[in-house]
Amino acid sequence: MNKGNILLICIVSGLWIFLSNSVAAPFLFGKQATAAPLPIEAVSLQSPATPQYVSVSALAFQPAQLNIAYTKDTQRQILSLIGPNLGSTIFVAPLTLTDRNQLLALTVFGEDFDSQGEIRLRLKRCDHSQARCVILAETSSTLNYAFGQFETSPVTVPNEVVDNRFYTYFLELELTALANSGLRSVRLELATQGGAPPVGNPERWTLAGDQLSFPVPNADLAQVRICTDDLSHLNNVTHYPFVVIDSERTIPLSSNSCVTVWGRDIQIQRRLNTGPSSGTYQIIR
């Protein structure tokens, strides 16, 4: 092979390599651009909570005492009293709620023809480990009284996530309205709750003796649920403890109830010359 042929082969080979790289490069670049997408966590959006409803018929309620005179009208779907009753007229209905769902609101339906009585409904939560219940929400027919069929405005349940590990839930009806008045149904609104569970389990707080305040141990801005035990042993409501948030805002506490607050410095306090009080607190987030 002479030098001319060798030179021609080199020229052709070099031209082929140049053309091959020039044509393949765009395809190679495109392949690399689609091979490494952003992580899913960086581009996905969290879906909003899905509303859910739990409805309880008045026919599911049972009297707390055997001497209550009442009737259940299956045509009107109404639980009513028969004549005046002496003493307590309390009815209860248990609830089965999905764990980790968030309770949002409570609405009550019925008929009230008695301007002196009422249909009062409470949503309550009880501890497994002790005989202690707290009121999560409460409403009454007198708030939307129209002499007849009524529907209460939804009562917000403040930051309550269903926790079946520690609590049971039930509805409590206090029925004092007569004249064929009664409860028809109760509707609970819930939302699926994602994310992490509360930071800590319920812990005890106590104010007794010379102790006038209990600082909730939250190191930074936190949402805290504070509950009270029975405070009926105190002389009047002015002796009940109260919550002080960041030394600026004060929220009174009531017996067997809960409040949920945000703050960096949260304290449970009582005034001088008042009796002992106690309850629980839980850091939500």
Helices and strands as residue ranges (DSSP letters): H 3-35, H 40-43, E 51-57, G 58-60, E 62-63, E 70-73, E 78-81, E 90-95, E 102-112, E 119-127, E 133-140, G 141-144, E 148-151, E 155-161, E 167-175, E 182-191, E 203-207, E 213-215, E 222-228, G 237-239, E 242-245, E 249-252, E 258-263, E 266-269, E 277-283
